[in-house]
Amino acid sequence: GEPFFAGTYYPKQPHGHMPSFMQLMASVINAWDTKREQLADQAHRLAAAERAGIPAEPPPPARQAEQAADEMLSDSYDPDWGGFGNAPKFPQAPVLELLLRIHALDPELRPAVEPMLRKTLDAMRAGGIYDQIGGGFARYSVDKEWLIPHFEKMLYDNALLARIYLRAGQALSNPGYTATATEVLDYLADEMRDDAGGLHAAEDADSEGAEGKYYVWSHEEFFDLAGEDADIVAPLYGVTQHGNFEGANNLYLAVSPRELAKSLGLPAGDVEAAKARVDAALIAARQRRIRPGRDTKVIAAWNGLAIRAFAEAAAVLEADDYRDVAIGIAEFVTAEMIDTGGRLHRAWRQGRTSGPGFCDDYAAMAVGLYTLFSVTGDIRWYDHAEALATSMIDLFGDTGGFFSPGSDAAGLIARPKDFTDNPLPSANSLAAEALLMRSAYGGVPDEHAAEIARGAGRLLERYPSAVGHLLSVLLTAEIGIKEVAIVGDGPARRELERVVWEGFRPECVIAAGPADSPIPLLHGRGTAEAGAAAHVCRNFVCDLPVSTVEELRSRLRP
């Protein structure tokens, strides 16, 4: 059969111009009974449009698309509250990734994008979209001020935003962003991990039949729990008698601790200490509440995003606990979600997998595992990433980009191709990134990424901000990938690795290991008397090796 109508989210009761689900069903039944021939014709046209997709065409140069994206984003940017567009406001992680990479790679546009990036990151962290005492971002804000969220928390949002705050902390020299990244990662590790090792998909917005009930506080309850610190912390979190959400208070940073301390004539440390005491009391009280329901599926693609975030945090922060989380997720997915024939599955829950994986599952896991290899030097993660990237090409590859469902999918009216980066990177954006990493490690040019760019050519030309993650990847490739091979062992090698991770260098792909490693980027490279040497290469043509931290820093400068 073919569909004759499609839509998303219909409320239980009519709302504005939106019919209720039951009204919609009544209309469908009536149309089926009285206009069946018209519905059949509409179904044929819908199916044909779905099969046609977006025609492939040559993409503009990435630098040209970058300029156009900057203009579009500047037009939609909210200078008062950060973010883009009006309510409801989504974090738009792919757009933030683009701004972050432009900041790192393009000195000319850096002054234009930095205020947008800073304002948005600051406003989201201070807003009610962020769980101020438990960590983690909600899915979106219903208002332009980031004040009241739809309280659902998604794994993909938090994996992507944790990494963005981590890298923005480096790029913008802002330890507050780094602290936000660790809070989000700690939330994922502590609250969202399945006992088997993977990360769950989401936490619901509702508990006890009411949205947000787990997160909000009455004025009296807050003051009872805060005790002697209430007069300090209530204005910090914007707590009022009337509240901001159905008579209760959804916490947000109404003022920074430093600004509040100044206005109260207190040392900043006193405000921070009061906040810490109140946070602890609120967390203890919240733990006695009924927690929102949990979507306990482990989704391969979203866990791949999380592997990348935890692995990069492990390297940037030299945090072994984050490395262990990344390894635990990777071990779980590769052991429990790949069948004996090598087919990755989309989801796992309570020992059962459901459905073959899509292109985004393969691509996100490949990116995550390549990253985990770059951090740990453990070749098994490189091998798993290579296997997934090869299978991805076989199952989903096509001229003009990758299909979302595999060639083994049956009964579909079409095999769509996913290019739009919203609210998370598309299958094709992640595939392009995985394939460019594969090329950097293997030294073999990749034609598939160019086909992805051609498939997204019309979007890159007309709506570049809608493909922010893909544009980030293509911009990085156009400016030039630096393949960094660090050969050796022991402390000398680790010191050189640390140089690569001490700043946000999206153009660098790093491999570290012995000279006899089977990884093409490492194989046959010499060491030095110091015990380790770094080779900085472009298209596998390498500069002379260096063995000191200062020399490597010099080689990595733009």
NUKOL-107566 format. One record per residue (C-alpha): x, y, z. Coordinates in steps of 0.001 Angstrom, whole numbers, padded with zeros to 6 digits, always signed. Example, Ala and Ser with C-alpha at 12.3 -4.5 7.8 and 13.67 -1.06 7.14 Angstrom:
REM residues 2
+012300-004500+007800+013670-001060+007140
//
This chain:
REM residues 558
+000000+000000+000000+000886+003652-000360+000223+006445+002161-002290+009159+001270-001714+011396+004319+001017+012006+006896+001513+014220+009917+003093+014401+013351+001703+015098+016807-002023+015566+017090-003274+016545+020562-005945+014749+022542-008122+017877+022420-008276+020448+019569-005719+023207+020040-005724+026407+017984-005863+025420+014331-004755+021871+015115-007436+019162+015186-007470+016461+017809-006332+012986+016860-009913+011697+017031-011127+014496+014735-008378+013595+012304-009403+009948+012369-013026+010868+011698-011956+012929+008692-009813+010089+007378-012711+007626+007656-015054+010058+005908-012563+010686+003092-011965+006938+002687-015698+006318+002393-016540+009234+000081-013380+010186-001853-011464+006946-002262-010418+007553-005883-009013+010965-004972-007122+009408-002047-005641+006749-004322-004451+009424-006741-003003+011429-003859-001238+008319-002565+000412+007732-005971+001609+011332-006095+002948+011235-002532+004831+008009-003180+006297+009372-006415+007455+012546-004660+009052+010486-001902+010896+008341-004439+012138+011386-006342+013777+013041-003339+016014+016089-003761+017849+016083-007105+021622+015905-006768+023587+018850-008110+027141+020182-007754+027602+021822-004359+029056+025293-003904+032536+025575-002381+032319+025092+001369+033742+028576+002009+030971+030092-000114+028293+028076+001697+029890+029080+005002+029468+032766+004162+025836+032231+003168+025137+030233+006331+026629+032982+008477+024329+035544+006840+021254+033343+007298+022068+032596+010913+022758+036261+011638+019310+037112+010257+017544+034548+012471+019732+035060+015557+018057+036339+018728+020496+038935+020161+018571+039185+023419+018334+035510+024369+020617+033684+021961+019528+030864+019735+017830+031140+016384+014251+031933+015495+011381+032374+017882+009528+030074+020256+009586+027151+020540+013385+027185+020663+015533+024113+020115+019239+023909+020991+020114+023148+017326+023365+021351+018074+024360+021059+014369+024213+024856+014034+026317+025276+017178+028811+022762+015766+029055+024875+012613+029638+028075+014592+032266+026339+016706+034146+025060+013656+033969+028400+011863+035421+029963+015014+038272+027453+014994+038993+027390+011262+038158+030812+009826+039762+033845+011503+037906+036223+009168+034452+035097+010284+035416+034473+013915+034329+037956+015118+030904+037428+013523+030168+033968+014940+031703+034221+018411+029013+036485+019930+026252+034210+018598+027979+031148+020000+028719+032666+023411+025285+034206+023900+023487+030996+022957+025623+028755+025154+025331+031177+028091+021568+031576+027751+020849+027857+027422+022995+027006+030454+021327+029715+032554+017834+028905+031329+015184+026558+032599+015854+024281+029627+018844+023143+031685+018307+021054+034828+020072+023385+037235+020523+020858+040028+020714+017530+038188+022386+018351+034893+021165+017696+031388+019211+019659+028786+015536+019267+028010+014462+018825+024421+013303+022381+023724+011981+025560+025313+008396+026648+024760+009455+030313+024984+012238+032371+023430+013931+032967+026811+014831+029271+027333+012802+029492+030562+010147+026748+030414+011054+023536+028622+009215+020549+027377+010806+018577+030192+011700+015476+028174+015452+014780+028076+016913+013077+024992+020206+011205+024856+021143+012655+021482+020694+016276+022638+022815+015744+025719+025565+013793+023955+025869+016482+021285+025639+019435+023678+028102+017944+026163+030699+017752+023408+029914+021264+022153+030256+022778+025639+033458+020781+026173+035057+022055+022978+033673+025583+023416+035329+025620+026823+038628+025159+025011+037956+027396+022020+036538+030268+024069+038671+029779+027204+035549+029448+029333+035784+027036+032290+032035+027430+032865+031364+025662+029581+033715+022875+030601+031868+022522+033903+028554+022302+032031+029972+019543+029840+031019+017508+032875+027627+017997+034537+025846+016691+031441+028216+013743+031043+027847+012890+034725+024067+012968+034337+024280+010545+031404+026711+008226+033182+024873+008249+036508+021228+008331+035416+020937+007026+031862+023159+003940+031819+021604+000532+031459+023050-002113+033749+024246-003920+030620+026366-000951+029533+024542+001152+026929+022780+004472+027450+019004+004789+027477+017221+006877+024860+015212+009394+026885+013503+010464+030082+009840+011467+029866+008520+014932+030619+005735+013633+032885+005567+012017+036275+002397+011237+038183+000436+012398+035147+001776+015957+035177+004473+017487+033004+007454+018851+034895+006229+017755+038322+009554+016077+039115+011525+019259+038407+009523+022206+039780+009118+023651+043297+006501+025629+045127+007715+028765+046872+007056+027256+050305+008726+023955+049522+011824+025701+048221+012107+027947+051283+011550+025015+053654+014324+023016+052001+016715+025936+051573+016434+027007+055203+018770+029825+056205+020176+029958+052673+016797+030683+051069+017176+034477+050970+020431+034058+049029+019551+031200+046679+015918+032066+045880+016867+035188+043891+019696+033239+042285+017222+030673+040909+014421+033161+040226+012090+031640+042834+008976+033729+043478+005659+033363+045290+003728+033074+042025+006258+030924+040173+006845+030702+036446+005214+027357+035597+001621+026661+036599+002147+028272+040015+005427+026485+040689+009051+027447+040023+011185+025909+037312+014695+026850+038402+016931+029004+036223+019887+031274+036852+018174+034644+037127+021539+036199+037964+025062+034815+038138+026455+033890+041579+029137+036548+041169+026628+039290+040322+024370+038236+043186+027257+038266+045643+028139+041794+044554+024545+043027+044942+024260+041441+048398+027677+042638+049545+028857+039060+050156+032017+037230+049143+031394+035199+045971+032451+032079+047843+029595+032524+050325+027005+032511+047548+028575+029468+045915+028613+027631+049251+024961+028486+049902+024053+027305+046413+025869+024009+046969+024018+023401+050246+020632+024184+048713+021352+022074+045624+022156+019107+047851+018899+019559+049782+016862+019872+046603+018474+016802+045055+017763+014780+048193+014128+015913+048156+013790+015216+044442+015095+011701+044860+012083+011021+047095+009739+011974+044271+008446+009650+041568+010883+009952+038686+009618+010450+035116+009313+007348+032986+012333+006199+031037+012619+005051+027440+015045+002221+028124+015860+001447+024506+019549+001602+023674+019700+003204+020205+022902+002577+018281+023213+005994+016623+022663+007953+019806+025112+005761+021703+027663+006429+018978+027259+010160+019623+027746+009493+023329+030894+007421+022764+032398+010367+020919+031470+012844+023655+032830+010706+026497+035986+009786+024575+036822+013387+023708+036116+014463+027287+038459+011729+028505+041246+013084+026309+040613+016802+026882+040158+016517+030653+042486+013540+031180+039546+011816+032859+039879+008041+033078+036293+007659+034290+034937+009144+031063+037233+006907+029033+035849+003907+030915+032262+004974+030174+033059+005333+026475+034710+001919+026407+031790+000372+028295+029266+001703+025772+031435+000576+022857+031880-002902+024309+028147-003205+024855+027123-002125+021346+029742-004235+019561+028929-007315+021668+025142-007078+021957+023909-005105+018945+025912-006629+016076+024689-010052+015011+026776-012990+013851+026457-011827+010244+027945-008437+011141+024637-006529+010843+024279-003694+013342+020813-003422+014884+018957-000197+015516+017939-000724+019127+018302-003046+022109+016099-003415+025156+016250-005997+027932+018290-008456+025917+016360-008136+022653+017333-006223+019512+014749-004596+017274+015214-004051+013574+018266-003649+011358+020289-000490+011805+019890+002527+009573+022648+004555+007964+022834+006953+010916+023421+004008+013273+026411+002842+011230+027764+006349+010677+027439+007583+014267+028943+004393+015655+031823+004560+013172+032571+008177+014152+032348+007253+017832+034642+004256+017470+037216+006076+015335+037264+008739+018063+037628+006123+020781+040585+004647+018895+042169+008106+018626+041911+008509+022400+042878+005024+023579+045116+003719+020791+043257+000406+021127+043198-001102+017647+040015-003079+018250+038018+000146+018039+039666+001033+014751+038839-002435+013427+035194-002153+014481+034945+001342+012947+036447+000104+009679+034014-002816+009533+031043-000523+010127+032218+002036+007544+032712-000707+004928+029287-002203+005646+027762+001279+005540+029001+001752+001992+027717-001675+000944+024281-001339+002570+023449+002327+002038+025812+003754-000594+024485+005353-003770+025296+008151-006160+024148+011432-004674+024380+010333-001059+023470+007455+001212+020046+005901+001701+018687+005784+005255+017350+002181+005138+019628-000612+003960+019515-002509+000686+018083-005420+002681+014965-003424+003684+011756-004873+002275+008284-003485+001572+009188+000215+001380+007579+002606-001065+010935+004427-001258+014411+004452+000237+014778+008048+001420+018032+009921+001842+018414+012047+004951+020388+015299+004601+018807+017842+006971+020699+018401+010228+017936+019061+012712+017716+018380+015617+020738+016078+015251+023216+015416+012435+021687+013596+009482+022711+010153+008331+024590+011652+005387+026395+014248+007510+027619+011562+009893+028494+009280+006998+030605+012015+005394+032442+012561+008671+033044+008844+009212+034343+008415+005653+036711+011380+005909+038090+009931+009159+038459+006576+007410+040325+008231+004551+042631+010095+006953+043578+006883+008763+043832+004743+005644+045419+007128+003177+042890+006255+000478+040883+009071-001140+037158+008712-000597+034711+009487-003384+031602+008825-001290+031869+012041+000734+031901+014009-002522+028725+012195-003575+027103+013147-000274+027999+016782-000927+026472+016491-004406+023296+014973-002960+023040+017931-000582+024132+020423-003237+020795+022205-003479+020557+022538+000312+024150+023755+000580+023434+026343-002124+020058+027612-000895+019706+026639+002779+023224+026007+004119+022203+026596+007732+019848+023592+007427+022845+021310+006895+025083+022747+009586+026883+019564+010546+027514+018543+006948+028825+022019+006155+031088+021770+009220+032576+018543+007870+032953+019845+004306+034498+023103+005521+037023+021164+007586+037889+019001+004579+038196+021982+002234+040533+023820+004593+042555+020623+004913+042779+017640+007239+045952+017238+009259+046768+013583+009907+048791+013398+013118+050702+010152+013614+052390+009812+016995+054699+006841+017099+056278+005405+020222+055214+004475+023719+055253+005585+027325+055205+009108+028787+056895+010698+025771+054076+009579+023478+051398+010685+025922+052933+014169+026169+052699+014562+022399+049134+013244+022329+048208+015776+024974+049293+018612+022666+046716+017576+020056+043903+017461+022614+044777+020655+024513+042888+022811+022008+039898+022420+019712+041480+021301+016452+038695+019915+014257+041089+019634+011320+043263+017080+013146+042814+013311+012995+045155+011597+015445+046523+008069+015647+049029+006946+018270+050801+003619+018547+053934+001652+017688+055713+001907+014352+054731-001661+013479+051026-000861+013868+048829-002124+011024+047075+001278+010932+048240+002788+007622+048750+006244+009137+051171+004778+011704+052800+001949+009828+056495+002405+009126+056793+005805+010793+059978+006275+012766+060367+007160+016432+063017+009373+018022+065656+009058+020704+063192+010660+023114+060974+007581+022734+058232+009106+020578+057873+011203+017444+054963+013069+015879+054433+013181+012123+052042+015881+010843+050779+014926+007403+048421+016166+004723+047101+013566+002307+049736+011211+003758+052571+013578+002778+054325+014248+006069+056544+016942+007480+059752+015905+009189+058991+014228+012528+059220+016214+015751+059746+014945+019258+059089+017892+021559+055864+019470+022737+056947+022898+021487+057765+021643+017995+054454+019821+017677+052498+022876+018831+054263+024889+016161+053387+022344+013462+049717+022333+014451+049256+026087+014286+046992+027206+011405
//
